[in-house]
């Protein structure tokens, strides 16, 4: 009889723990959907009506890190995993980028020139923007999704689709960010470090901007800005 009495609270505790996990997963899923919806709304609407709304979205992401007790290592913001991440992504990226650059030079779409201060400043600025995009895509969304779905390949696919979706309706960027986003997400899932990913993102973005037809790339614009490109 005593054994039965002892087993009752144990069973109840298991049920309570399971219920808490279910509610936590639901809350996390709703959080991810809310933040992603906010990003899409900012791209398509709020940047024109509420230009500072990005601060609220960023504050929500930072608050989420605190609530989920994310560490800098979890976010891929330390030096841990830097070498492994670089060895995973940079050789592949270099192979693709060199082939693309050779094509660009052979077709005359790329012209080798000595980089000036303006070019270097532009590269550095875009590099910071790429780093921020990888932080949002990997450090935030991928961290949440991999805990939700429990499969890193599936979470990588979801991140890639979300990343590509944020670049609608630009056809070139949608394709590049979806396929490239999946590769970068797979590397992040294995090696928690976003710095090599941001470097590959930066170089790839520069090549895409240089080689893509202006009629399709529209100066890398997404959202409503894609349609308004060239209008006065």
ROSE-4610 file (N, C-alpha, C; in Angstrom, 1 decimal, always signed):
// ROSE-4610
residu = [X/X/X/X/X/X/X/X/X/X/X/X/X/X/X/X/X/X/X/X/X/X/X/X/X/X/X/X/X/X/X/X/X/X/X/X/X/X/X/X/X/X/X/X/X/X/X/X/X/X/X/X/X/X/X/X/X/X/X/X/X/X/X/X/X/X/X/X/X/X/X/X/X/X/X/X/X/X/X/X/X/X/X/X/X/X/X/X/X/X/X/X/X/X/X/X/X/X/X/X/X/X/X/X/X/X/X/X/X/X/X/X/X/X/X/X/X/X/X/X/X/X/X/X/X/X/X/X/X/X/X/X/X/X/X/X/X/X/X/X/X/X/X/X/X/X/X/X/X/X/X/X/X/X/X/X/X/X/X/X/X/X/X/X/X/X/X/X/X/X/X/X/X/X/X/X/X/X/X/X/X/X/X/X/X/X/X/X/X/X/X/X/X/X/X/X/X/X/X/X/X/X/X/X/X/X/X/X/X/X/X/X/X/X/X/X/X/X/X/X/X/X/X/X/X/X/X/X/X/X/X/X/X/X/X/X/X/X/X/X/X/X/X/X/X/X/X/X/X/X/X/X/X/X/X/X/X/X/X/X/X/X/X/X/X/X/X/X/X/X/X/X/X/X/X/X/X/X/X/X/X/X/X/X/X/X/X/X/X/X/X/X/X/X/X/X/X/X/X/X/X/X/X/X/X/X/X/X/X/X/X/X/X/X/X/X/X/X/X/X/X/X/X/X/X/X/X/X/X/X/X/X/X/X/X/X/X/X/X/X/X/X/X/X/X/X/X/X/X/X/X/X/X/X/X/X/X/X/X/X/X/X/X/X/X/X/X/X/X/X/X/X/X/X/X/X/X/X/X/X/X/X/X/X/X/X/X/X/X/X/X/X/X/X/X/X/X/X/X/X/X/X/X/X/X/X/X/X/X/X/X/X/X/X/X/X/X/X/X/X/X/X/X/X/X/X/X/X/X/X/X/X/X/X/X/X/X/X/X/X/X/X/X/X/X/X/X/X/X/X/X/X/X/X/X/X/X/X/X/X/X/X/X/X/X/X/X/X/X/X/X/X/X/X/X/X/X/X/X/X/X/X/X/X/X/X/X/X/X/X/X/X/X/X/X/X/X/X/X/X/X/X/X/X/X/X/X/X/X/X/X/X/X/X/X/X/X/X/X/X/X/X/X/X/X/X/X/X/X/X/X/X/X/X/X/X/X/X/X/X/X/X/X/X/X/X/X/X/X/X/X/X/X/X/X/X/X/X/X/X/X/X/X/X/X/X/X/X/X/X/X/X/X/X/X/X/X/X/X/X/X/X/X/X/X/X/X/X/X/X/X/X/X/X/X/X/X/X/X/X/X/X/X/X/X/X/X/X/X/X/X/X/X/X/X/X/X/X/X/X/X/X/X/X/X/X/X/X/X/X/X/X/X/X/X/X/X/X/X/X/X/X/X/X/X/X/X/X/X/X/X/X/X/X/X/X/X/X/X/X/X/X/X/X/X/X/X/X/X/X/X/X/X/X/X/X/X/X/X/X/X/X/X/X/X/X/X/X/X/X/X/X/X/X/X/X]
num = [1/1/1/2/2/2/3/3/3/4/4/4/5/5/5/6/6/6/7/7/7/8/8/8/9/9/9/10/10/10/11/11/11/12/12/12/13/13/13/14/14/14/15/15/15/16/16/16/17/17/17/18/18/18/19/19/19/20/20/20/21/21/21/22/22/22/23/23/23/24/24/24/25/25/25/26/26/26/27/27/27/28/28/28/29/29/29/30/30/30/31/31/31/32/32/32/33/33/33/34/34/34/35/35/35/36/36/36/37/37/37/38/38/38/39/39/39/40/40/40/41/41/41/42/42/42/43/43/43/44/44/44/45/45/45/46/46/46/47/47/47/48/48/48/49/49/49/50/50/50/51/51/51/52/52/52/53/53/53/54/54/54/55/55/55/56/56/56/57/57/57/58/58/58/59/59/59/60/60/60/61/61/61/62/62/62/63/63/63/64/64/64/65/65/65/66/66/66/67/67/67/68/68/68/69/69/69/70/70/70/71/71/71/72/72/72/73/73/73/74/74/74/75/75/75/76/76/76/77/77/77/78/78/78/79/79/79/80/80/80/81/81/81/82/82/82/83/83/83/84/84/84/85/85/85/86/86/86/87/87/87/88/88/88/89/89/89/90/90/90/91/91/91/92/92/92/93/93/93/94/94/94/95/95/95/96/96/96/97/97/97/98/98/98/99/99/99/100/100/100/101/101/101/102/102/102/103/103/103/104/104/104/105/105/105/106/106/106/107/107/107/108/108/108/109/109/109/110/110/110/111/111/111/112/112/112/113/113/113/114/114/114/115/115/115/116/116/116/117/117/117/118/118/118/119/119/119/120/120/120/121/121/121/122/122/122/123/123/123/124/124/124/125/125/125/126/126/126/127/127/127/128/128/128/129/129/129/130/130/130/131/131/131/132/132/132/133/133/133/134/134/134/135/135/135/136/136/136/137/137/137/138/138/138/139/139/139/140/140/140/141/141/141/142/142/142/143/143/143/144/144/144/145/145/145/146/146/146/147/147/147/148/148/148/149/149/149/150/150/150/151/151/151/152/152/152/153/153/153/154/154/154/155/155/155/156/156/156/157/157/157/158/158/158/159/159/159/160/160/160/161/161/161/162/162/162/163/163/163/164/164/164/165/165/165/166/166/166/167/167/167/168/168/168/169/169/169/170/170/170/171/171/171/172/172/172/173/173/173/174/174/174/175/175/175/176/176/176/177/177/177/178/178/178/179/179/179/180/180/180/181/181/181/182/182/182/183/183/183/184/184/184/185/185/185/186/186/186/187/187/187/188/188/188/189/189/189/190/190/190/191/191/191/192/192/192/193/193/193/194/194/194/195/195/195/196/196/196/197/197/197/198/198/198/199/199/199/200/200/200/201/201/201/202/202/202/203/203/203/204/204/204/205/205/205/206/206/206/207/207/207/208/208/208/209/209/209/210/210/210/211/211/211/212/212/212/213/213/213/214/214/214/215/215/215/216/216/216/217/217/217/218/218/218/219/219/219/220/220/220/221/221/221/222/222/222/223/223/223/224/224/224/225/225/225/226/226/226/227/227/227/228/228/228/229/229/229/230/230/230/231/231/231/232/232/232]
x = [+0.8/+0.0/+0.9/+1.9/+2.8/+3.5/+3.7/+4.3/+3.4/+2.1/+1.1/+1.0/+1.1/+1.0/+2.2/+3.4/+4.6/+4.5/+3.9/+3.8/+2.9/+1.9/+0.9/+1.5/+2.3/+2.9/+3.9/+4.6/+5.5/+4.8/+3.7/+2.9/+2.4/+2.0/+1.4/+2.5/+3.7/+4.8/+5.2/+5.1/+5.5/+4.4/+3.2/+2.1/+2.3/+2.6/+2.9/+4.0/+5.1/+6.3/+6.0/+5.3/+4.9/+4.1/+3.1/+2.3/+3.0/+4.0/+4.8/+5.6/+6.2/+7.0/+6.1/+4.9/+3.9/+3.6/+3.4/+3.1/+4.3/+5.5/+6.7/+6.9/+6.7/+6.8/+5.8/+4.6/+3.6/+3.9/+4.4/+4.8/+5.9/+6.9/+8.0/+7.6/+6.7/+6.2/+5.5/+4.7/+3.9/+4.9/+5.9/+6.9/+7.6/+8.1/+8.7/+7.8/+6.6/+5.6/+5.4/+5.3/+5.1/+6.2/+7.4/+8.6/+8.8/+8.6/+8.7/+7.7/+6.4/+5.4/+5.7/+6.3/+6.7/+7.8/+8.7/+9.7/+9.1/+8.2/+7.5/+6.7/+6.0/+5.2/+6.1/+7.3/+8.2/+8.7/+9.0/+9.5/+8.5/+7.2/+6.2/+5.4/+5.4/+4.5/+5.2/+5.6/+6.1/+7.3/+8.1/+9.3/+8.9/+7.7/+7.2/+6.3/+5.5/+4.6/+5.2/+5.9/+6.6/+8.0/+8.9/+10.3/+11.1/+10.7/+11.5/+10.9/+10.0/+9.4/+10.5/+11.6/+12.6/+13.2/+13.2/+13.8/+12.9/+11.6/+10.7/+11.0/+11.1/+11.4/+12.7/+13.7/+15.0/+15.0/+14.2/+14.1/+13.4/+12.4/+11.7/+12.7/+13.5/+14.5/+15.5/+16.0/+16.9/+16.2/+15.0/+14.3/+14.1/+13.9/+13.7/+15.0/+16.2/+17.4/+17.5/+17.1/+17.1/+16.1/+14.9/+13.9/+14.3/+15.0/+15.4/+16.8/+17.4/+18.7/+19.7/+19.7/+20.7/+22.0/+23.1/+24.4/+25.0/+26.1/+26.8/+27.3/+27.6/+28.0/+26.8/+25.6/+24.4/+24.1/+24.4/+24.1/+25.2/+26.3/+27.4/+28.2/+28.2/+28.9/+30.2/+30.7/+32.0/+33.0/+34.2/+35.2/+35.2/+34.4/+34.3/+33.6/+34.2/+33.6/+33.9/+34.7/+35.1/+35.8/+36.8/+37.7/+36.9/+36.1/+35.3/+34.3/+33.6/+32.7/+33.3/+34.5/+35.2/+35.6/+36.1/+36.5/+35.4/+34.2/+33.0/+32.4/+32.4/+31.7/+32.6/+33.8/+34.6/+35.2/+35.7/+36.2/+35.1/+33.9/+32.8/+32.4/+32.3/+32.0/+33.0/+34.3/+35.4/+35.3/+35.0/+34.9/+33.8/+32.7/+31.6/+31.9/+32.4/+32.7/+33.7/+34.8/+35.9/+35.3/+34.5/+33.9/+33.0/+32.2/+31.3/+32.2/+33.2/+34.1/+34.8/+35.2/+35.8/+34.8/+33.6/+32.6/+32.3/+32.3/+32.1/+33.2/+34.4/+35.5/+35.5/+35.2/+35.2/+34.1/+33.0/+31.9/+31.9/+32.9/+33.0/+32.1/+31.4/+30.5/+31.3/+32.4/+33.3/+34.6/+35.0/+36.2/+37.1/+38.3/+39.2/+39.7/+39.5/+40.0/+40.5/+41.4/+41.9/+40.8/+40.5/+39.4/+39.8/+38.9/+39.1/+38.5/+38.6/+38.1/+36.6/+35.9/+34.4/+34.0/+34.7/+34.4/+34.6/+35.8/+36.0/+35.0/+34.6/+33.6/+32.3/+32.0/+30.7/+30.8/+31.9/+32.1/+31.9/+32.6/+32.5/+31.1/+30.4/+29.0/+28.1/+28.3/+27.4/+27.8/+29.1/+29.5/+28.8/+28.7/+28.0/+26.5/+25.9/+24.5/+24.3/+25.3/+25.2/+25.4/+26.2/+26.4/+25.1/+24.4/+23.2/+22.1/+22.1/+21.1/+21.3/+22.6/+22.9/+22.6/+22.8/+22.4/+20.9/+20.1/+18.7/+18.3/+18.8/+18.4/+18.9/+20.2/+20.7/+20.6/+21.2/+21.2/+19.9/+18.9/+17.6/+16.7/+16.3/+15.3/+15.8/+17.0/+17.4/+17.5/+18.0/+18.0/+16.6/+15.6/+14.3/+13.7/+13.9/+13.3/+13.9/+15.2/+15.8/+15.4/+15.0/+14.4/+13.0/+12.3/+10.9/+10.7/+11.5/+11.3/+12.2/+13.3/+14.2/+15.0/+15.0/+15.7/+16.4/+17.8/+18.5/+18.3/+18.1/+17.9/+16.6/+15.6/+14.3/+14.3/+14.9/+15.0/+15.9/+16.9/+17.7/+16.8/+15.9/+15.0/+14.1/+13.5/+12.6/+13.2/+14.5/+15.2/+15.4/+15.8/+16.0/+14.8/+13.6/+12.4/+12.0/+12.2/+11.9/+12.8/+14.1/+15.1/+14.7/+14.4/+14.0/+12.7/+11.8/+10.5/+10.6/+11.7/+11.9/+12.4/+12.8/+13.3/+12.4/+11.1/+10.1/+9.9/+9.7/+9.5/+10.8/+11.9/+13.2/+13.5/+13.3/+13.5/+14.9/+15.9/+17.3/+17.6/+17.3/+17.6/+16.8/+15.6/+14.7/+15.4/+15.9/+16.6/+17.9/+18.7/+20.0/+19.9/+19.0/+18.9/+18.2/+17.4/+16.8/+17.8/+18.5/+19.5/+20.7/+21.2/+22.4/+22.0/+20.8/+20.4/+20.4/+20.0/+20.0/+21.4/+22.3/+23.7/+24.3/+24.0/+24.6/+23.9/+22.6/+21.9/+22.5/+22.7/+23.3/+24.7/+25.5/+26.8/+26.6/+25.7/+25.4/+24.9/+24.1/+23.6/+24.7/+25.8/+26.9/+27.9/+28.2/+29.2/+28.6/+28.4/+27.7/+28.6/+28.8/+29.5/+29.0/+28.7/+28.1/+29.0/+30.3/+31.2/+31.6/+32.0/+32.3/+31.1/+29.9/+28.7/+28.4/+28.7/+28.5/+29.5/+30.7/+31.7/+31.3/+30.9/+30.4/+29.2/+28.3/+27.1/+27.5/+28.5/+29.0/+29.6/+30.5/+31.1/+30.1/+29.2/+28.2/+27.3/+26.9/+26.0/+26.6/+27.9/+28.6/+28.7/+28.9/+29.0/+27.6/+26.6/+25.2/+24.8/+25.2/+24.9/+25.6/+26.8/+27.7/+27.3/+26.8/+26.6/+25.1/+24.2/+22.8/+22.3/+21.4/+20.8/+20.1/+20.3/+19.7/+18.1/+17.6/+16.2/+15.6/+16.4/+15.9/+16.3/+17.5/+18.0/+17.5/+17.2/+16.7/+17.5/+18.8/+19.7/+19.5/+19.2/+19.1/+17.9/+16.9/+15.7/+14.7/+14.0/+12.9/+11.7/+10.6/+9.4/+8.9/+8.1/+7.6/+8.7/+9.9/+11.0/+11.4/+11.1/+11.5/+10.6/+9.4/+8.5/+8.7/+9.2/+9.4/+10.8/+11.6/+13.0/+12.9/+13.7/+13.8/+12.7/+11.6/+10.6/+11.0/+10.4/+10.8/+9.6]
y = [-1.2/+0.0/+1.2/+1.2/+2.4/+2.6/+1.5/+1.6/+2.3/+2.0/+2.6/+4.1/+4.5/+5.9/+6.6/+5.9/+6.6/+6.7/+5.8/+5.9/+7.0/+7.3/+8.3/+9.7/+10.3/+11.6/+11.5/+10.3/+10.2/+10.3/+9.6/+9.6/+11.0/+11.7/+13.0/+14.0/+13.8/+14.7/+14.5/+13.2/+13.0/+13.7/+13.6/+14.3/+15.8/+16.3/+17.8/+18.2/+17.4/+17.8/+17.7/+16.7/+16.5/+17.7/+18.1/+19.2/+20.5/+20.7/+21.9/+21.9/+20.8/+20.7/+21.1/+20.5/+20.8/+22.3/+22.9/+24.4/+25.2/+24.7/+25.4/+25.4/+24.2/+24.0/+24.9/+24.9/+25.8/+27.2/+27.7/+29.1/+29.4/+28.5/+28.8/+28.9/+28.0/+28.0/+29.3/+29.7/+31.0/+32.2/+32.1/+33.2/+33.3/+32.1/+32.1/+32.7/+32.2/+32.7/+34.2/+34.7/+36.1/+37.0/+36.6/+37.3/+37.3/+36.1/+36.1/+36.9/+36.8/+37.7/+39.1/+39.5/+40.9/+41.3/+40.4/+40.8/+41.0/+40.1/+40.2/+41.5/+41.8/+43.0/+44.3/+44.2/+45.3/+45.5/+44.4/+44.5/+45.1/+44.6/+45.0/+46.2/+46.6/+47.7/+48.6/+48.1/+48.9/+49.8/+49.4/+50.2/+51.6/+51.7/+52.9/+53.7/+52.9/+53.5/+53.6/+52.6/+52.6/+52.2/+53.2/+52.8/+52.3/+52.6/+52.2/+50.9/+50.3/+49.0/+47.9/+48.0/+47.0/+46.9/+48.1/+48.1/+47.2/+47.2/+46.4/+44.9/+44.6/+43.2/+42.7/+43.6/+43.2/+43.0/+43.9/+43.8/+42.5/+42.0/+40.8/+39.6/+39.6/+38.6/+38.5/+39.7/+39.7/+39.2/+39.6/+39.1/+37.6/+37.1/+35.7/+34.9/+35.5/+34.9/+34.8/+35.8/+35.8/+34.8/+34.8/+33.9/+32.4/+32.1/+30.7/+30.4/+31.4/+31.2/+30.8/+31.4/+31.2/+31.7/+31.0/+31.5/+32.0/+32.7/+33.2/+32.0/+30.9/+29.7/+29.1/+29.1/+28.6/+29.4/+30.7/+31.7/+31.6/+31.0/+30.9/+32.2/+33.0/+34.3/+34.2/+33.0/+32.9/+32.4/+32.2/+31.7/+30.1/+29.5/+28.1/+27.6/+26.7/+26.1/+27.0/+28.0/+28.9/+28.1/+27.4/+26.7/+25.6/+24.8/+23.7/+24.3/+25.4/+26.0/+26.5/+27.2/+27.7/+26.6/+25.5/+24.3/+23.7/+23.8/+23.2/+24.0/+25.3/+26.2/+26.9/+27.3/+28.2/+27.5/+26.2/+25.5/+25.4/+25.0/+24.9/+26.2/+27.2/+28.6/+29.1/+28.8/+29.3/+28.6/+27.3/+26.6/+27.2/+27.4/+28.0/+29.4/+30.2/+31.6/+31.8/+31.0/+31.1/+30.7/+29.6/+29.2/+30.4/+31.0/+32.1/+33.3/+33.6/+34.7/+34.5/+33.3/+33.0/+33.2/+32.7/+32.9/+34.4/+35.2/+36.6/+37.3/+36.9/+37.5/+37.2/+35.9/+35.4/+36.1/+36.3/+36.9/+38.5/+39.0/+40.5/+41.2/+40.4/+41.0/+41.4/+40.8/+41.3/+41.8/+43.0/+43.6/+43.8/+43.2/+43.3/+44.8/+45.3/+46.7/+46.7/+47.6/+47.7/+48.3/+47.6/+48.1/+49.5/+50.4/+51.7/+51.7/+52.9/+53.0/+52.8/+53.4/+53.3/+51.8/+51.0/+49.6/+48.8/+49.1/+48.4/+48.7/+50.0/+50.4/+49.8/+49.7/+49.0/+47.5/+46.9/+45.5/+45.3/+46.1/+46.0/+46.2/+47.2/+47.5/+46.3/+45.8/+44.6/+43.4/+43.3/+42.2/+42.3/+43.5/+43.6/+43.3/+43.7/+43.4/+41.8/+41.2/+39.7/+39.0/+39.6/+39.0/+39.1/+40.2/+40.4/+39.5/+39.3/+38.4/+36.9/+36.5/+35.2/+35.0/+36.1/+36.1/+35.8/+36.5/+36.4/+35.0/+34.6/+33.3/+32.1/+32.1/+31.0/+31.1/+32.2/+32.3/+32.3/+33.0/+33.0/+31.9/+32.0/+31.1/+29.7/+29.4/+28.0/+27.4/+28.2/+27.7/+27.3/+28.1/+27.8/+26.6/+26.6/+25.6/+24.2/+24.1/+22.8/+22.2/+23.0/+22.5/+22.1/+22.7/+22.4/+21.1/+21.0/+19.8/+18.7/+18.9/+17.9/+17.2/+17.8/+17.2/+18.4/+18.3/+19.5/+19.6/+18.6/+18.7/+19.4/+19.0/+19.6/+21.1/+21.4/+22.8/+23.6/+23.0/+23.7/+24.1/+23.1/+23.4/+24.5/+24.5/+25.5/+26.9/+26.9/+28.2/+28.7/+27.8/+28.2/+28.7/+28.0/+28.5/+29.9/+30.1/+31.3/+32.4/+32.1/+33.1/+33.5/+32.5/+32.8/+33.5/+33.2/+33.9/+35.4/+35.7/+37.1/+37.9/+37.3/+38.0/+38.0/+37.6/+37.8/+39.3/+39.7/+38.9/+38.8/+39.1/+39.1/+37.7/+37.3/+35.9/+35.4/+36.2/+35.7/+35.5/+36.5/+36.4/+35.3/+35.1/+34.0/+32.6/+32.4/+31.1/+31.0/+32.1/+32.1/+31.9/+32.6/+32.6/+31.3/+30.7/+29.4/+28.3/+28.2/+27.1/+27.4/+28.6/+29.0/+28.9/+29.4/+29.3/+28.0/+27.0/+25.6/+25.1/+25.4/+25.0/+25.6/+26.9/+27.6/+27.1/+26.8/+26.3/+24.9/+24.1/+22.8/+22.9/+23.8/+24.0/+24.5/+25.5/+26.0/+24.9/+24.0/+22.9/+22.0/+21.9/+21.1/+21.8/+23.1/+23.9/+25.3/+25.5/+26.7/+27.9/+28.4/+29.7/+30.4/+31.6/+32.3/+33.1/+33.3/+34.2/+33.7/+32.5/+32.0/+32.1/+31.8/+31.9/+33.3/+34.3/+35.7/+36.1/+35.5/+35.8/+35.2/+34.0/+33.4/+34.1/+34.6/+35.3/+36.6/+37.3/+38.6/+38.5/+37.6/+37.4/+36.9/+36.0/+35.5/+36.6/+37.5/+38.6/+39.6/+39.8/+40.8/+40.2/+38.9/+38.3/+38.3/+38.0/+38.0/+39.4/+40.4/+41.8/+42.2/+41.7/+42.1/+41.4/+40.1/+39.3/+39.2/+39.5/+39.4/+40.5/+40.2/+41.2/+42.3/+43.5/+44.6/+44.5/+44.0/+43.9/+42.9/+42.0/+41.0/+41.2/+41.7/+41.8/+43.1/+44.2/+45.4/+45.9/+45.9/+46.4/+45.7/+44.4/+43.6/+43.9/+44.6/+45.0/+43.8/+43.9/+42.9/+43.7/+43.0/+43.6/+44.6/+45.6/+46.6/+47.4/+47.5/+48.2/+47.6/+46.3/+45.6/+46.2/+46.4/+46.9/+48.4/+49.1/+50.6/+50.9/+49.9/+50.2/+50.9/+52.0/+52.7/+53.7/+53.7/+54.7/+56.0/+57.1/+58.4/+59.0]
z = [+0.0/+0.0/+0.0/+0.7/+0.8/-0.6/-1.3/-2.7/-3.6/-3.5/-4.3/-4.0/-2.7/-2.3/-2.9/-2.9/-3.4/-4.9/-5.6/-7.1/-7.6/-6.8/-7.2/-7.5/-6.6/-6.9/-8.0/-8.1/-9.2/-10.5/-10.7/-11.9/-12.2/-11.1/-11.3/-11.7/-11.2/-11.5/-13.0/-13.5/-14.9/-15.8/-15.4/-16.2/-16.2/-15.0/-14.9/-15.8/-15.7/-16.5/-18.0/-18.4/-19.8/-20.2/-19.4/-19.7/-19.8/-18.9/-19.0/-20.3/-20.7/-21.9/-23.1/-23.1/-24.2/-24.3/-23.1/-23.1/-23.5/-23.1/-23.5/-25.0/-25.6/-27.0/-27.8/-27.3/-27.9/-27.8/-26.7/-26.5/-27.4/-27.5/-28.4/-29.8/-30.2/-31.6/-31.9/-31.0/-31.2/-31.2/-30.4/-30.4/-31.7/-32.3/-33.5/-34.6/-34.7/-35.7/-35.5/-34.3/-34.0/-34.5/-34.2/-34.6/-36.1/-36.7/-38.2/-38.9/-38.3/-38.9/-38.8/-37.6/-37.4/-38.4/-38.7/-39.7/-41.1/-41.5/-42.8/-42.8/-41.7/-41.7/-41.8/-41.2/-41.3/-42.7/-43.3/-44.7/-45.7/-45.5/-46.4/-46.0/-44.7/-44.3/-43.3/-42.2/-41.0/-41.3/-42.2/-42.5/-43.1/-43.6/-44.2/-43.2/-42.4/-41.4/-40.0/-39.6/-38.3/-38.4/-38.9/-39.3/-38.1/-36.9/-35.7/-35.1/-35.8/-35.2/-35.1/-35.9/-35.9/-34.5/-33.8/-32.4/-31.5/-31.7/-30.8/-31.1/-32.4/-32.8/-32.2/-32.3/-31.8/-30.3/-29.6/-28.2/-27.8/-28.6/-28.3/-28.5/-29.5/-29.7/-28.5/-28.1/-27.0/-25.7/-25.5/-24.3/-24.4/-25.6/-25.7/-25.3/-25.7/-25.3/-23.8/-23.1/-21.6/-21.1/-21.6/-21.1/-21.3/-22.5/-22.8/-22.2/-21.6/-21.0/-22.0/-23.2/-24.2/-23.8/-24.0/-23.8/-25.1/-25.0/-26.2/-27.1/-26.4/-27.1/-27.9/-27.3/-27.9/-29.2/-29.1/-30.2/-31.3/-31.0/-32.0/-32.1/-31.0/-30.9/-30.3/-29.9/-29.3/-30.4/-30.0/-30.9/-31.0/-30.1/-30.1/-31.4/-32.0/-33.3/-34.5/-34.3/-35.4/-36.5/-36.1/-37.1/-37.8/-37.0/-37.6/-38.5/-38.2/-39.1/-40.3/-40.2/-41.3/-42.3/-41.7/-42.6/-43.2/-42.7/-43.3/-44.4/-44.3/-45.2/-46.2/-45.8/-46.6/-47.8/-47.7/-48.9/-50.0/-49.5/-50.5/-51.1/-50.2/-50.7/-51.7/-51.4/-52.3/-53.6/-53.6/-54.9/-55.8/-55.2/-55.9/-56.4/-55.4/-55.8/-56.8/-56.8/-57.8/-59.1/-59.2/-60.5/-61.0/-60.1/-60.6/-61.0/-60.3/-60.6/-62.0/-62.2/-63.5/-64.7/-64.4/-65.4/-65.6/-64.5/-64.7/-65.4/-65.2/-65.9/-67.3/-67.6/-69.0/-69.8/-69.2/-69.9/-69.9/-69.2/-69.2/-68.2/-67.4/-66.4/-65.1/-64.9/-63.8/-64.4/-63.9/-64.3/-63.1/-63.1/-62.0/-61.8/-60.7/-60.4/-58.9/-58.6/-57.3/-56.4/-55.3/-54.4/-53.8/-53.9/-53.2/-51.8/-51.2/-49.8/-49.8/-50.9/-50.9/-51.1/-51.9/-52.1/-50.8/-50.1/-48.9/-47.8/-47.8/-46.8/-47.1/-48.4/-48.8/-48.4/-48.6/-48.3/-46.8/-46.0/-44.5/-44.0/-44.6/-44.2/-44.5/-45.7/-46.1/-45.2/-44.8/-44.0/-42.6/-42.1/-40.8/-41.0/-42.1/-42.3/-42.5/-43.2/-43.3/-42.0/-41.1/-39.8/-39.0/-39.1/-38.4/-38.9/-40.2/-40.8/-40.4/-40.3/-39.8/-38.3/-37.6/-36.2/-36.0/-36.8/-36.7/-37.2/-38.3/-39.0/-38.1/-37.7/-37.0/-35.5/-34.9/-33.5/-32.9/-33.6/-33.0/-33.6/-34.9/-35.4/-35.4/-35.8/-35.9/-34.5/-33.5/-32.2/-31.7/-32.0/-31.5/-32.3/-33.6/-34.4/-34.1/-33.9/-33.7/-32.4/-31.4/-30.2/-30.4/-31.3/-31.5/-32.3/-33.4/-34.3/-33.9/-33.2/-32.8/-33.9/-35.1/-36.2/-36.9/-36.9/-37.4/-38.9/-39.7/-41.1/-41.4/-40.7/-40.8/-40.4/-39.3/-38.8/-39.8/-40.4/-41.4/-42.6/-43.0/-44.1/-43.8/-42.6/-42.2/-42.2/-41.7/-41.6/-43.1/-44.0/-45.3/-46.0/-45.8/-46.4/-45.8/-44.5/-43.9/-44.4/-44.6/-45.1/-46.5/-47.3/-48.7/-48.7/-47.8/-47.8/-47.5/-46.7/-46.3/-47.5/-48.6/-49.8/-51.0/-50.7/-51.7/-52.1/-53.3/-54.5/-55.4/-54.9/-55.7/-56.1/-57.3/-57.7/-57.5/-57.8/-57.7/-56.2/-55.4/-53.9/-53.3/-53.7/-53.1/-53.3/-54.6/-54.9/-54.1/-54.2/-53.5/-52.0/-51.4/-49.9/-49.4/-50.2/-49.8/-49.9/-51.0/-51.2/-50.3/-50.4/-49.5/-48.1/-47.7/-46.3/-45.8/-46.6/-46.1/-45.8/-46.7/-46.5/-45.2/-45.1/-43.9/-42.6/-42.7/-41.5/-41.1/-42.1/-41.8/-41.1/-41.5/-40.9/-39.5/-39.3/-37.9/-37.0/-37.5/-36.7/-36.1/-36.9/-36.5/-35.7/-36.1/-35.5/-35.2/-33.9/-33.5/-33.6/-34.8/-35.0/-36.2/-36.1/-37.3/-38.1/-37.6/-38.3/-39.7/-39.9/-41.2/-42.1/-41.6/-42.4/-42.9/-42.0/-42.4/-43.5/-43.4/-44.5/-45.8/-45.8/-47.0/-47.6/-46.7/-47.1/-47.7/-47.2/-47.7/-49.1/-49.3/-50.6/-51.6/-51.2/-52.1/-52.6/-51.6/-51.9/-52.9/-52.7/-53.6/-55.0/-55.2/-56.5/-57.1/-56.4/-56.9/-57.4/-56.6/-57.0/-58.3/-58.4/-59.6/-60.8/-60.7/-61.9/-62.3/-61.5/-61.8/-62.7/-63.6/-64.5/-63.6/-63.9/-63.1/-63.2/-64.3/-64.5/-63.5/-63.0/-62.1/-60.6/-60.4/-59.1/-58.4/-59.2/-58.7/-57.5/-57.6/-56.6/-55.2/-55.3/-54.1/-53.2/-53.8/-53.0/-52.8/-51.7/-51.5/-51.0/-50.9/-50.5/-51.5/-51.1/-52.0/-52.7/-52.1/-52.8/-54.1/-54.2/-55.5/-56.6/-56.4/-57.4/-57.7/-56.7/-56.9/-57.4/-57.7/-58.1/-59.5/-59.6/-60.8/-61.0/-60.1/-60.3/-59.6/-60.1/-59.6/-58.9]
